[in-house]
Amino acid sequence: MDGIKILELTRVGPGAFCTMMLADMGAEVLKIEAPSSGNLAGSGASLGPEEARKLAANFSDRNKKSLTLNLKEPAGQSVLQDLAKGYYVLVEGFRPGVMKRLANSTPG
């Protein structure tokens, strides 16, 4: 998969696992993270529900690059649209309609 570029817009779950597997096989994965979510892969001694999610994110984020973008702002949407032009695959985990709104947004 060397040379394959994948843009990831997920947090955890099937999309993050899919891109982890592709990154393990040599794909270049760029994960876009929301500023409010922070890095879910933080550390912690206890394993409550939040810590378990962080551990899962740490596991699934291996071999990936990351970039923080605020997709609720026109500037972040513009950067995403420009980035997407250079990638072969986009993996997202949004509810229905969100990607359509992002694709149709016009930066101010």
Beta strands, then each sheet from edge to edge (+ up, - down):
strand 1: 5-9
strand 2: 28-33
strand 3: 64-68
strand 4: 89-92
sheet 1: 3+ 2+ 1+ 4+
end
